[in-house]
């Protein structure tokens, strides 16, 4: 980020809620509560809830006016439903999405199960039977590439026409690019950035620091013998580049802690299954069993094999100093408070 006005608000922070307001989550078969009756909904998968998605959310807030503004999304991700044997690197799972959506000035989130019934629903039945009759929506906002209905038969134009017939409003939002002339911001581009270790680009496209949620598990406790005790987290289907990262961690009690993390197979020791190992600076305590959130601030280096434990410790000292410096300089928005 350019130096200059040190008091300027980082661009990535624009649109984040600074104060709490009611936010209602309606999951799967739960009936839509009165607080969300007649809502206007942004429709989509919203993997990552990136800056392009944020444009849809801003549009739904503007379109809703006095009506509730919500997001309607589906679980599992349709790609996982149609190809369950093909692992998918999801940027934000259900719990992470709730955290992000709750910060964006929405009134609620409606999650519906993506199953064979929904996959086989015609475009017309999706609008009249699902959006209007089951969910009681009064309008929708979609992206320029939104498709829906059996065999993806419904296009944005189809949705606009069907909504008009059903008495719903429909607003179509054009593609959003990070800079003029760039390709539209996409979840695929963010996955590619994380896979190459380009945390800065991934966070710029997201508009906030990418983070993961996971439960701290027992490991071999090797970090203690090296002077760097770690919280170990197994990440499901994660395409993140193996290497060392500067991180910030939110614990179950809401407290935030700076640290340094390694994601990879530990080639110096066992070359095992990928694991995220997080060392919190100046922290003492038992984290086993806690669900923690870890956000990435910077990529420091790739994973390496060292000739000895002493050589590894010396490098970890260097990594820790670099992580502290990166954290001190970071001004990207956080979703963790």
ZADO-1210 file (C-alpha; in nm, 4 decimals, padded with zeros to 6 digits):
<atoms>
<atom x="00.0000" y="00.0000" z="00.0000" code="UNK" pos="1"/>
<atom x="00.1427" y="00.3448" z="-00.0841" code="UNK" pos="2"/>
<atom x="00.2893" y="00.5385" z="00.2031" code="UNK" pos="3"/>
<atom x="00.1608" y="00.8861" z="00.2741" code="UNK" pos="4"/>
<atom x="-00.1412" y="00.9583" z="00.4895" code="UNK" pos="5"/>
<atom x="-00.0980" y="00.7062" z="00.7690" code="UNK" pos="6"/>
<atom x="-00.4468" y="00.7876" z="00.8966" code="UNK" pos="7"/>
<atom x="-00.6199" y="00.7010" z="00.5709" code="UNK" pos="8"/>
<atom x="-00.8721" y="00.4190" z="00.5761" code="UNK" pos="9"/>
<atom x="-00.7422" y="00.1187" z="00.3769" code="UNK" pos="10"/>
<atom x="-00.9533" y="00.0690" z="00.0607" code="UNK" pos="11"/>
<atom x="-01.0229" y="-00.2893" z="00.1681" code="UNK" pos="12"/>
<atom x="-01.1989" y="-00.1661" z="00.4811" code="UNK" pos="13"/>
<atom x="-01.4705" y="00.0203" z="00.2910" code="UNK" pos="14"/>
<atom x="-01.8126" y="-00.1356" z="00.3459" code="UNK" pos="15"/>
<atom x="-01.7300" y="-00.3157" z="00.6703" code="UNK" pos="16"/>
<atom x="-01.9697" y="-00.2638" z="00.9552" code="UNK" pos="17"/>
<atom x="-01.8193" y="-00.0786" z="01.2491" code="UNK" pos="18"/>
<atom x="-02.1060" y="-00.1444" z="01.4901" code="UNK" pos="19"/>
<atom x="-02.3275" y="-00.4486" z="01.5553" code="UNK" pos="20"/>
<atom x="-02.6785" y="-00.4738" z="01.4132" code="UNK" pos="21"/>
<atom x="-02.9280" y="-00.7592" z="01.4004" code="UNK" pos="22"/>
<atom x="-02.8181" y="-01.0343" z="01.1633" code="UNK" pos="23"/>
<atom x="-03.0380" y="-01.3409" z="01.1202" code="UNK" pos="24"/>
<atom x="-02.9180" y="-01.6723" z="00.9790" code="UNK" pos="25"/>
<atom x="-03.1854" y="-01.9035" z="00.8370" code="UNK" pos="26"/>
<atom x="-03.0389" y="-02.2481" z="00.7664" code="UNK" pos="27"/>
<atom x="-03.1608" y="-02.5198" z="00.5318" code="UNK" pos="28"/>
<atom x="-03.5145" y="-02.6241" z="00.6301" code="UNK" pos="29"/>
<atom x="-03.5702" y="-02.3481" z="00.8866" code="UNK" pos="30"/>
<atom x="-03.8752" y="-02.1374" z="00.7997" code="UNK" pos="31"/>
<atom x="-03.7957" y="-01.7823" z="00.6976" code="UNK" pos="32"/>
<atom x="-03.8412" y="-01.5737" z="01.0133" code="UNK" pos="33"/>
<atom x="-04.0651" y="-01.2654" z="01.0201" code="UNK" pos="34"/>
<atom x="-03.7562" y="-01.0432" z="01.0403" code="UNK" pos="35"/>
<atom x="-03.6642" y="-01.1498" z="00.6841" code="UNK" pos="36"/>
<atom x="-04.0133" y="-01.1531" z="00.5318" code="UNK" pos="37"/>
<atom x="-04.0341" y="-00.9811" z="00.1936" code="UNK" pos="38"/>
<atom x="-03.6562" y="-00.9579" z="00.1658" code="UNK" pos="39"/>
<atom x="-03.4516" y="-00.8663" z="-00.1378" code="UNK" pos="40"/>
<atom x="-03.1801" y="-01.1289" z="-00.1824" code="UNK" pos="41"/>
<atom x="-02.8459" y="-01.1440" z="-00.3571" code="UNK" pos="42"/>
<atom x="-02.8227" y="-01.4914" z="-00.5128" code="UNK" pos="43"/>
<atom x="-02.5068" y="-01.6959" z="-00.5595" code="UNK" pos="44"/>
<atom x="-02.2426" y="-01.9284" z="-00.4185" code="UNK" pos="45"/>
<atom x="-02.0248" y="-01.6403" z="-00.2922" code="UNK" pos="46"/>
<atom x="-01.7120" y="-01.8508" z="-00.2439" code="UNK" pos="47"/>
<atom x="-01.4681" y="-01.6060" z="-00.0886" code="UNK" pos="48"/>
<atom x="-01.7210" y="-01.3201" z="-00.0666" code="UNK" pos="49"/>
<atom x="-01.4703" y="-01.1172" z="-00.2708" code="UNK" pos="50"/>
<atom x="-01.4858" y="-00.7599" z="-00.3980" code="UNK" pos="51"/>
<atom x="-01.7022" y="-00.8602" z="-00.6933" code="UNK" pos="52"/>
<atom x="-01.9494" y="-01.0247" z="-00.4572" code="UNK" pos="53"/>
<atom x="-01.9361" y="-00.7167" z="-00.2371" code="UNK" pos="54"/>
<atom x="-02.0706" y="-00.5123" z="-00.5282" code="UNK" pos="55"/>
<atom x="-02.3745" y="-00.7410" z="-00.5342" code="UNK" pos="56"/>
<atom x="-02.4169" y="-00.6950" z="-00.1604" code="UNK" pos="57"/>
<atom x="-02.3977" y="-00.3178" z="-00.1913" code="UNK" pos="58"/>
<atom x="-02.6549" y="-00.3394" z="-00.4710" code="UNK" pos="59"/>
<atom x="-02.8937" y="-00.5523" z="-00.2662" code="UNK" pos="60"/>
<atom x="-02.8726" y="-00.3089" z="00.0240" code="UNK" pos="61"/>
<atom x="-02.9547" y="-00.0207" z="-00.2117" code="UNK" pos="62"/>
<atom x="-03.2329" y="-00.2152" z="-00.3863" code="UNK" pos="63"/>
<atom x="-03.3941" y="-00.3272" z="-00.0608" code="UNK" pos="64"/>
<atom x="-03.4515" y="00.0184" z="00.0834" code="UNK" pos="65"/>
<atom x="-03.6753" y="-00.0364" z="00.3865" code="UNK" pos="66"/>
<atom x="-03.7069" y="-00.4088" z="00.3123" code="UNK" pos="67"/>
<atom x="-03.4655" y="-00.6654" z="00.4604" code="UNK" pos="68"/>
<atom x="-03.1456" y="-00.7108" z="00.2578" code="UNK" pos="69"/>
<atom x="-03.0174" y="-01.0696" z="00.2592" code="UNK" pos="70"/>
<atom x="-02.7975" y="-01.3185" z="00.0779" code="UNK" pos="71"/>
<atom x="-02.9406" y="-01.6486" z="-00.0474" code="UNK" pos="72"/>
<atom x="-02.6824" y="-01.9220" z="-00.0962" code="UNK" pos="73"/>
<atom x="-02.6723" y="-02.3007" z="-00.1081" code="UNK" pos="74"/>
<atom x="-02.4924" y="-02.5877" z="00.0680" code="UNK" pos="75"/>
<atom x="-02.3226" y="-02.7989" z="-00.0376" code="UNK" pos="76"/>
<atom x="-02.1601" y="-02.6021" z="-00.3161" code="UNK" pos="77"/>
<atom x="-02.3288" y="-02.7178" z="-00.6409" code="UNK" pos="78"/>
<atom x="-01.9930" y="-02.8284" z="-00.7793" code="UNK" pos="79"/>
<atom x="-01.9486" y="-03.0618" z="-00.4807" code="UNK" pos="80"/>
<atom x="-02.2996" y="-03.1992" z="-00.5368" code="UNK" pos="81"/>
<atom x="-02.2474" y="-03.2760" z="-00.9055" code="UNK" pos="82"/>
<atom x="-01.8873" y="-03.4005" z="-00.8681" code="UNK" pos="83"/>
<atom x="-01.8484" y="-03.5350" z="-00.5123" code="UNK" pos="84"/>
<atom x="-01.5363" y="-03.7326" z="-00.6074" code="UNK" pos="85"/>
<atom x="-01.3493" y="-03.4191" z="-00.7171" code="UNK" pos="86"/>
<atom x="-01.2145" y="-03.2318" z="-00.4096" code="UNK" pos="87"/>
<atom x="-01.2721" y="-02.8571" z="-00.4252" code="UNK" pos="88"/>
<atom x="-01.0591" y="-02.5870" z="-00.2633" code="UNK" pos="89"/>
<atom x="-01.3254" y="-02.3684" z="-00.1062" code="UNK" pos="90"/>
<atom x="-01.2159" y="-02.0215" z="-00.0033" code="UNK" pos="91"/>
<atom x="-01.4891" y="-01.9853" z="00.2584" code="UNK" pos="92"/>
<atom x="-01.6876" y="-02.2642" z="00.4184" code="UNK" pos="93"/>
<atom x="-02.0326" y="-02.2044" z="00.5707" code="UNK" pos="94"/>
<atom x="-01.9071" y="-02.0739" z="00.9066" code="UNK" pos="95"/>
<atom x="-01.6537" y="-01.8405" z="00.7459" code="UNK" pos="96"/>
<atom x="-01.9225" y="-01.7005" z="00.5147" code="UNK" pos="97"/>
<atom x="-02.1427" y="-01.6194" z="00.8123" code="UNK" pos="98"/>
<atom x="-01.8587" y="-01.4210" z="00.9683" code="UNK" pos="99"/>
<atom x="-01.8050" y="-01.2185" z="00.6511" code="UNK" pos="100"/>
<atom x="-02.1702" y="-01.1588" z="00.5685" code="UNK" pos="101"/>
<atom x="-02.2401" y="-01.0432" z="00.9241" code="UNK" pos="102"/>
<atom x="-01.9859" y="-00.7631" z="00.8740" code="UNK" pos="103"/>
<atom x="-02.1356" y="-00.6261" z="00.5525" code="UNK" pos="104"/>
<atom x="-02.4478" y="-00.4478" z="00.6688" code="UNK" pos="105"/>
<atom x="-02.6939" y="-00.7201" z="00.5715" code="UNK" pos="106"/>
<atom x="-03.0041" y="-00.8141" z="00.7654" code="UNK" pos="107"/>
<atom x="-02.9599" y="-01.1843" z="00.7206" code="UNK" pos="108"/>
<atom x="-02.8388" y="-01.4933" z="00.5406" code="UNK" pos="109"/>
<atom x="-03.0636" y="-01.7649" z="00.3993" code="UNK" pos="110"/>
<atom x="-02.8939" y="-02.0995" z="00.3351" code="UNK" pos="111"/>
<atom x="-03.0804" y="-02.3695" z="00.1477" code="UNK" pos="112"/>
<atom x="-02.9769" y="-02.7283" z="00.0811" code="UNK" pos="113"/>
<atom x="-02.8582" y="-02.7986" z="-00.2731" code="UNK" pos="114"/>
<atom x="-02.9936" y="-03.1455" z="-00.3438" code="UNK" pos="115"/>
<atom x="-03.1505" y="-03.3502" z="-00.6218" code="UNK" pos="116"/>
<atom x="-03.4837" y="-03.1711" z="-00.5823" code="UNK" pos="117"/>
<atom x="-03.3322" y="-02.8288" z="-00.6267" code="UNK" pos="118"/>
<atom x="-03.0995" y="-02.9454" z="-00.9055" code="UNK" pos="119"/>
<atom x="-03.4017" y="-03.0759" z="-01.0982" code="UNK" pos="120"/>
<atom x="-03.6174" y="-02.7654" z="-01.0537" code="UNK" pos="121"/>
<atom x="-03.7100" y="-02.5793" z="-01.3702" code="UNK" pos="122"/>
<atom x="-03.6178" y="-02.2145" z="-01.4069" code="UNK" pos="123"/>
<atom x="-03.9823" y="-02.1092" z="-01.3736" code="UNK" pos="124"/>
<atom x="-04.0424" y="-02.3219" z="-01.0641" code="UNK" pos="125"/>
<atom x="-03.7237" y="-02.1882" z="-00.9089" code="UNK" pos="126"/>
<atom x="-03.8549" y="-01.8332" z="-00.9364" code="UNK" pos="127"/>
<atom x="-04.2196" y="-01.8915" z="-00.8549" code="UNK" pos="128"/>
<atom x="-04.1966" y="-02.1950" z="-00.6274" code="UNK" pos="129"/>
<atom x="-03.8695" y="-02.1224" z="-00.4456" code="UNK" pos="130"/>
<atom x="-03.7975" y="-01.7518" z="-00.4497" code="UNK" pos="131"/>
<atom x="-04.1508" y="-01.6183" z="-00.4283" code="UNK" pos="132"/>
<atom x="-04.3624" y="-01.8873" z="-00.2575" code="UNK" pos="133"/>
<atom x="-04.1210" y="-02.0758" z="-00.0275" code="UNK" pos="134"/>
<atom x="-03.8911" y="-01.7910" z="00.0684" code="UNK" pos="135"/>
<atom x="-04.1284" y="-01.4992" z="00.0308" code="UNK" pos="136"/>
<atom x="-03.8747" y="-01.2768" z="-00.1437" code="UNK" pos="137"/>
<atom x="-03.9818" y="-00.9515" z="-00.3036" code="UNK" pos="138"/>
<atom x="-03.6775" y="-00.9086" z="-00.5255" code="UNK" pos="139"/>
<atom x="-03.3363" y="-01.0452" z="-00.6232" code="UNK" pos="140"/>
<atom x="-02.9941" y="-00.9168" z="-00.7243" code="UNK" pos="141"/>
<atom x="-02.7625" y="-01.1338" z="-00.9372" code="UNK" pos="142"/>
<atom x="-02.4301" y="-01.1162" z="-01.1147" code="UNK" pos="143"/>
<atom x="-02.3915" y="-01.0970" z="-01.4897" code="UNK" pos="144"/>
<atom x="-02.3004" y="-01.4675" z="-01.5151" code="UNK" pos="145"/>
<atom x="-02.5650" y="-01.6172" z="-01.2848" code="UNK" pos="146"/>
<atom x="-02.7309" y="-01.9356" z="-01.4155" code="UNK" pos="147"/>
<atom x="-02.9942" y="-02.1435" z="-01.2435" code="UNK" pos="148"/>
<atom x="-03.2570" y="-02.4121" z="-01.2877" code="UNK" pos="149"/>
<atom x="-03.2420" y="-02.7633" z="-01.4262" code="UNK" pos="150"/>
<atom x="-02.9330" y="-02.8013" z="-01.6452" code="UNK" pos="151"/>
<atom x="-02.8482" y="-02.4329" z="-01.5845" code="UNK" pos="152"/>
<atom x="-03.1252" y="-02.3447" z="-01.8277" code="UNK" pos="153"/>
<atom x="-03.1884" y="-02.0062" z="-01.6712" code="UNK" pos="154"/>
<atom x="-02.9751" y="-01.7051" z="-01.7680" code="UNK" pos="155"/>
<atom x="-02.9795" y="-01.3555" z="-01.6158" code="UNK" pos="156"/>
<atom x="-03.2172" y="-01.2478" z="-01.8876" code="UNK" pos="157"/>
<atom x="-03.4427" y="-01.5449" z="-01.8151" code="UNK" pos="158"/>
<atom x="-03.4453" y="-01.4600" z="-01.4462" code="UNK" pos="159"/>
<atom x="-03.5356" y="-01.0979" z="-01.5132" code="UNK" pos="160"/>
<atom x="-03.8302" y="-01.2034" z="-01.7319" code="UNK" pos="161"/>
<atom x="-03.9556" y="-01.4674" z="-01.4874" code="UNK" pos="162"/>
<atom x="-03.9249" y="-01.2286" z="-01.1938" code="UNK" pos="163"/>
<atom x="-04.1328" y="-00.9694" z="-01.3795" code="UNK" pos="164"/>
<atom x="-04.4047" y="-01.2312" z="-01.4357" code="UNK" pos="165"/>
<atom x="-04.3890" y="-01.3404" z="-01.0704" code="UNK" pos="166"/>
<atom x="-04.4067" y="-00.9873" z="-00.9324" code="UNK" pos="167"/>
<atom x="-04.0443" y="-00.9748" z="-00.8124" code="UNK" pos="168"/>
<atom x="-03.7868" y="-00.7091" z="-00.8834" code="UNK" pos="169"/>
<atom x="-03.4595" y="-00.8180" z="-01.0459" code="UNK" pos="170"/>
<atom x="-03.1340" y="-00.6265" z="-01.0741" code="UNK" pos="171"/>
<atom x="-02.8368" y="-00.7583" z="-01.2724" code="UNK" pos="172"/>
<atom x="-02.4910" y="-00.6373" z="-01.1662" code="UNK" pos="173"/>
<atom x="-02.2130" y="-00.6234" z="-01.4281" code="UNK" pos="174"/>
<atom x="-01.8683" y="-00.7801" z="-01.3827" code="UNK" pos="175"/>
<atom x="-01.6251" y="-00.6129" z="-01.1430" code="UNK" pos="176"/>
<atom x="-01.2503" y="-00.5811" z="-01.2108" code="UNK" pos="177"/>
<atom x="-00.9756" y="-00.4830" z="-00.9678" code="UNK" pos="178"/>
<atom x="-00.8426" y="-00.2278" z="-01.2192" code="UNK" pos="179"/>
<atom x="-00.9596" y="-00.1044" z="-01.5616" code="UNK" pos="180"/>
<atom x="-00.8673" y="-00.3560" z="-01.8272" code="UNK" pos="181"/>
<atom x="-00.8201" y="-00.6424" z="-01.5807" code="UNK" pos="182"/>
<atom x="-01.0174" y="-00.9652" z="-01.5959" code="UNK" pos="183"/>
<atom x="-01.3227" y="-00.9754" z="-01.3663" code="UNK" pos="184"/>
<atom x="-01.2512" y="-01.0591" z="-01.0040" code="UNK" pos="185"/>
<atom x="-01.3256" y="-01.4275" z="-00.9481" code="UNK" pos="186"/>
<atom x="-01.2929" y="-01.6981" z="-00.6875" code="UNK" pos="187"/>
<atom x="-01.0739" y="-01.8918" z="-00.9315" code="UNK" pos="188"/>
<atom x="-00.8273" y="-01.6025" z="-00.9522" code="UNK" pos="189"/>
<atom x="-00.8060" y="-01.5890" z="-00.5729" code="UNK" pos="190"/>
<atom x="-00.7472" y="-01.9643" z="-00.5489" code="UNK" pos="191"/>
<atom x="-00.4691" y="-01.9304" z="-00.8048" code="UNK" pos="192"/>
<atom x="-00.3095" y="-01.6474" z="-00.6066" code="UNK" pos="193"/>
<atom x="-00.3148" y="-01.8485" z="-00.2836" code="UNK" pos="194"/>
<atom x="-00.1787" y="-02.1543" z="-00.4639" code="UNK" pos="195"/>
<atom x="00.1227" y="-01.9491" z="-00.5761" code="UNK" pos="196"/>
<atom x="00.1767" y="-01.7871" z="-00.2354" code="UNK" pos="197"/>
<atom x="00.0632" y="-01.4452" z="-00.3572" code="UNK" pos="198"/>
<atom x="-00.1205" y="-01.3526" z="-00.0379" code="UNK" pos="199"/>
<atom x="-00.1076" y="-00.9820" z="-00.1203" code="UNK" pos="200"/>
<atom x="-00.2992" y="-01.0328" z="-00.4458" code="UNK" pos="201"/>
<atom x="-00.5484" y="-01.2739" z="-00.2891" code="UNK" pos="202"/>
<atom x="-00.6239" y="-01.0294" z="-00.0079" code="UNK" pos="203"/>
<atom x="-00.6504" y="-00.7392" z="-00.2532" code="UNK" pos="204"/>
<atom x="-00.9087" y="-00.9287" z="-00.4608" code="UNK" pos="205"/>
<atom x="-01.0989" y="-01.0363" z="-00.1516" code="UNK" pos="206"/>
<atom x="-01.0953" y="-00.6920" z="00.0102" code="UNK" pos="207"/>
<atom x="-00.9950" y="-00.8450" z="00.3427" code="UNK" pos="208"/>
<atom x="-00.7412" y="-01.0938" z="00.4754" code="UNK" pos="209"/>
<atom x="-00.8161" y="-01.4518" z="00.3756" code="UNK" pos="210"/>
<atom x="-00.8752" y="-01.6696" z="00.6793" code="UNK" pos="211"/>
<atom x="-00.9511" y="-02.0285" z="00.7741" code="UNK" pos="212"/>
<atom x="-01.1481" y="-02.1775" z="01.0626" code="UNK" pos="213"/>
<atom x="-01.0363" y="-02.5061" z="01.2155" code="UNK" pos="214"/>
<atom x="-01.0101" y="-02.6930" z="01.5423" code="UNK" pos="215"/>
<atom x="-00.6745" y="-02.7206" z="01.7186" code="UNK" pos="216"/>
<atom x="-00.5706" y="-03.0860" z="01.7254" code="UNK" pos="217"/>
<atom x="-00.2998" y="-03.2783" z="01.9056" code="UNK" pos="218"/>
<atom x="00.0237" y="-03.3215" z="01.7131" code="UNK" pos="219"/>
<atom x="00.3627" y="-03.4728" z="01.7865" code="UNK" pos="220"/>
<atom x="00.4528" y="-03.1686" z="02.0064" code="UNK" pos="221"/>
<atom x="00.7849" y="-03.1343" z="01.8246" code="UNK" pos="222"/>
<atom x="00.7495" y="-02.7550" z="01.8222" code="UNK" pos="223"/>
<atom x="00.7907" y="-02.7415" z="02.1977" code="UNK" pos="224"/>
<atom x="01.1325" y="-02.9068" z="02.1774" code="UNK" pos="225"/>
<atom x="01.2355" y="-02.6495" z="01.9154" code="UNK" pos="226"/>
<atom x="01.1235" y="-02.3556" z="02.1280" code="UNK" pos="227"/>
<atom x="00.8276" y="-02.2838" z="01.8996" code="UNK" pos="228"/>
<atom x="00.5123" y="-02.4543" z="02.0335" code="UNK" pos="229"/>
<atom x="00.2381" y="-02.4642" z="01.7713" code="UNK" pos="230"/>
<atom x="-00.1364" y="-02.4997" z="01.7384" code="UNK" pos="231"/>
<atom x="-00.1933" y="-02.7659" z="01.4730" code="UNK" pos="232"/>
<atom x="-00.4832" y="-02.7394" z="01.2292" code="UNK" pos="233"/>
<atom x="-00.5861" y="-02.9814" z="00.9541" code="UNK" pos="234"/>
<atom x="-00.7356" y="-02.7967" z="00.6560" code="UNK" pos="235"/>
<atom x="-00.9741" y="-02.9831" z="00.4278" code="UNK" pos="236"/>
<atom x="-00.9018" y="-02.9687" z="00.0532" code="UNK" pos="237"/>
<atom x="-00.6773" y="-02.6652" z="00.0909" code="UNK" pos="238"/>
<atom x="-00.4861" y="-02.5457" z="-00.2143" code="UNK" pos="239"/>
<atom x="-00.2711" y="-02.2943" z="-00.0262" code="UNK" pos="240"/>
<atom x="00.0975" y="-02.2852" z="-00.1246" code="UNK" pos="241"/>
<atom x="00.3214" y="-02.4721" z="00.1163" code="UNK" pos="242"/>
<atom x="00.5377" y="-02.2274" z="00.3038" code="UNK" pos="243"/>
<atom x="00.5724" y="-01.9838" z="00.5936" code="UNK" pos="244"/>
<atom x="00.3225" y="-01.7049" z="00.6648" code="UNK" pos="245"/>
<atom x="00.2731" y="-01.4064" z="00.8927" code="UNK" pos="246"/>
<atom x="-00.0667" y="-01.4565" z="01.0563" code="UNK" pos="247"/>
<atom x="-00.3163" y="-01.3179" z="01.3037" code="UNK" pos="248"/>
<atom x="-00.5286" y="-01.5592" z="01.5068" code="UNK" pos="249"/>
<atom x="-00.8619" y="-01.5136" z="01.6816" code="UNK" pos="250"/>
<atom x="-00.9144" y="-01.7547" z="01.9686" code="UNK" pos="251"/>
<atom x="-01.2460" y="-01.8880" z="02.0960" code="UNK" pos="252"/>
<atom x="-01.2589" y="-01.6122" z="02.3614" code="UNK" pos="253"/>
<atom x="-01.2392" y="-01.3453" z="02.0882" code="UNK" pos="254"/>
<atom x="-00.8839" y="-01.2384" z="02.1665" code="UNK" pos="255"/>
<atom x="-00.6465" y="-01.1659" z="01.8763" code="UNK" pos="256"/>
<atom x="-00.2846" y="-01.2801" z="01.8635" code="UNK" pos="257"/>
<atom x="-00.0044" y="-01.2282" z="01.6137" code="UNK" pos="258"/>
<atom x="00.2044" y="-01.5205" z="01.4985" code="UNK" pos="259"/>
<atom x="00.3931" y="-01.7094" z="01.2328" code="UNK" pos="260"/>
<atom x="00.2640" y="-02.0242" z="01.0641" code="UNK" pos="261"/>
<atom x="00.3864" y="-02.3072" z="00.8475" code="UNK" pos="262"/>
<atom x="00.1609" y="-02.4857" z="00.6024" code="UNK" pos="263"/>
<atom x="00.2971" y="-02.8023" z="00.4484" code="UNK" pos="264"/>
<atom x="00.4339" y="-03.1523" z="00.4978" code="UNK" pos="265"/>
<atom x="00.7290" y="-03.0839" z="00.7352" code="UNK" pos="266"/>
<atom x="00.9996" y="-03.2230" z="00.5001" code="UNK" pos="267"/>
<atom x="01.2734" y="-03.1897" z="00.7629" code="UNK" pos="268"/>
<atom x="01.0962" y="-03.4488" z="00.9791" code="UNK" pos="269"/>
<atom x="00.8162" y="-03.6678" z="00.8452" code="UNK" pos="270"/>
<atom x="00.6945" y="-03.5312" z="00.5089" code="UNK" pos="271"/>
<atom x="00.3426" y="-03.6195" z="00.6237" code="UNK" pos="272"/>
<atom x="-00.0037" y="-03.4936" z="00.5375" code="UNK" pos="273"/>
<atom x="-00.0355" y="-03.1148" z="00.4959" code="UNK" pos="274"/>
<atom x="-00.0886" y="-02.9343" z="00.8257" code="UNK" pos="275"/>
<atom x="-00.1143" y="-02.5709" z="00.9326" code="UNK" pos="276"/>
<atom x="00.1111" y="-02.5185" z="01.2334" code="UNK" pos="277"/>
<atom x="00.0681" y="-02.1814" z="01.4053" code="UNK" pos="278"/>
<atom x="00.3037" y="-02.0317" z="01.6622" code="UNK" pos="279"/>
<atom x="00.1522" y="-01.7437" z="01.8603" code="UNK" pos="280"/>
<atom x="00.3966" y="-01.4786" z="01.9752" code="UNK" pos="281"/>
<atom x="00.4182" y="-01.4192" z="02.3512" code="UNK" pos="282"/>
<atom x="00.1341" y="-01.6614" z="02.4300" code="UNK" pos="283"/>
<atom x="00.0997" y="-01.9326" z="02.6904" code="UNK" pos="284"/>
<atom x="-00.2090" y="-02.1487" z="02.7205" code="UNK" pos="285"/>
<atom x="-00.3885" y="-02.4665" z="02.6166" code="UNK" pos="286"/>
<atom x="-00.5677" y="-02.4374" z="02.2819" code="UNK" pos="287"/>
<atom x="-00.6500" y="-02.8041" z="02.2211" code="UNK" pos="288"/>
<atom x="-01.0058" y="-02.8518" z="02.1005" code="UNK" pos="289"/>
<atom x="-01.0661" y="-02.4812" z="02.0367" code="UNK" pos="290"/>
<atom x="-01.1932" y="-02.3612" z="01.7007" code="UNK" pos="291"/>
<atom x="-00.9691" y="-02.0751" z="01.5970" code="UNK" pos="292"/>
<atom x="-00.9607" y="-01.8420" z="01.2986" code="UNK" pos="293"/>
<atom x="-00.6276" y="-01.7826" z="01.1256" code="UNK" pos="294"/>
<atom x="-00.5910" y="-01.5014" z="00.8747" code="UNK" pos="295"/>
<atom x="-00.2943" y="-01.4629" z="00.6414" code="UNK" pos="296"/>
<atom x="-00.1108" y="-01.1315" z="00.6298" code="UNK" pos="297"/>
<atom x="00.1953" y="-01.2187" z="00.4228" code="UNK" pos="298"/>
<atom x="00.3817" y="-01.5041" z="00.2551" code="UNK" pos="299"/>
<atom x="00.7404" y="-01.5165" z="00.3810" code="UNK" pos="300"/>
<atom x="00.9049" y="-01.8090" z="00.1995" code="UNK" pos="301"/>
<atom x="00.8457" y="-02.1553" z="00.0583" code="UNK" pos="302"/>
<atom x="00.8697" y="-02.4788" z="00.2511" code="UNK" pos="303"/>
<atom x="01.2243" y="-02.6126" z="00.2851" code="UNK" pos="304"/>
<atom x="01.4084" y="-02.9184" z="00.4096" code="UNK" pos="305"/>
<atom x="01.6851" y="-02.8414" z="00.6622" code="UNK" pos="306"/>
<atom x="01.9926" y="-03.0490" z="00.7406" code="UNK" pos="307"/>
<atom x="01.9406" y="-03.0317" z="01.1163" code="UNK" pos="308"/>
<atom x="01.7042" y="-02.9141" z="01.3877" code="UNK" pos="309"/>
<atom x="01.9541" y="-02.6381" z="01.4718" code="UNK" pos="310"/>
<atom x="01.9442" y="-02.5055" z="01.1172" code="UNK" pos="311"/>
<atom x="01.5652" y="-02.5096" z="01.1261" code="UNK" pos="312"/>
<atom x="01.5554" y="-02.3191" z="01.4573" code="UNK" pos="313"/>
<atom x="01.7892" y="-02.0536" z="01.3193" code="UNK" pos="314"/>
<atom x="01.5571" y="-02.0081" z="01.0191" code="UNK" pos="315"/>
<atom x="01.2504" y="-01.9980" z="01.2455" code="UNK" pos="316"/>
<atom x="01.4109" y="-01.7109" z="01.4353" code="UNK" pos="317"/>
<atom x="01.4485" y="-01.5251" z="01.1060" code="UNK" pos="318"/>
<atom x="01.0918" y="-01.6125" z="01.0012" code="UNK" pos="319"/>
<atom x="00.9520" y="-01.4841" z="01.3310" code="UNK" pos="320"/>
<atom x="01.1314" y="-01.1513" z="01.2960" code="UNK" pos="321"/>
<atom x="01.0067" y="-01.1145" z="00.9380" code="UNK" pos="322"/>
<atom x="00.6536" y="-01.2052" z="01.0444" code="UNK" pos="323"/>
<atom x="00.6536" y="-00.9414" z="01.3188" code="UNK" pos="324"/>
<atom x="00.7698" y="-00.6801" z="01.0680" code="UNK" pos="325"/>
<atom x="00.5039" y="-00.7816" z="00.8131" code="UNK" pos="326"/>
<atom x="00.2316" y="-00.7666" z="01.0768" code="UNK" pos="327"/>
<atom x="00.3471" y="-00.4230" z="01.1892" code="UNK" pos="328"/>
<atom x="00.3290" y="-00.2929" z="00.8314" code="UNK" pos="329"/>
<atom x="-00.0028" y="-00.4573" z="00.7363" code="UNK" pos="330"/>
<atom x="-00.3116" y="-00.2381" z="00.6967" code="UNK" pos="331"/>
<atom x="-00.5490" y="-00.4688" z="00.5079" code="UNK" pos="332"/>
<atom x="-00.8982" y="-00.5002" z="00.6580" code="UNK" pos="333"/>
<atom x="-00.9777" y="-00.7857" z="00.8931" code="UNK" pos="334"/>
<atom x="-01.3022" y="-00.9781" z="00.9235" code="UNK" pos="335"/>
<atom x="-01.2100" y="-01.1069" z="01.2681" code="UNK" pos="336"/>
<atom x="-01.2648" y="-00.7878" z="01.4693" code="UNK" pos="337"/>
</atoms>
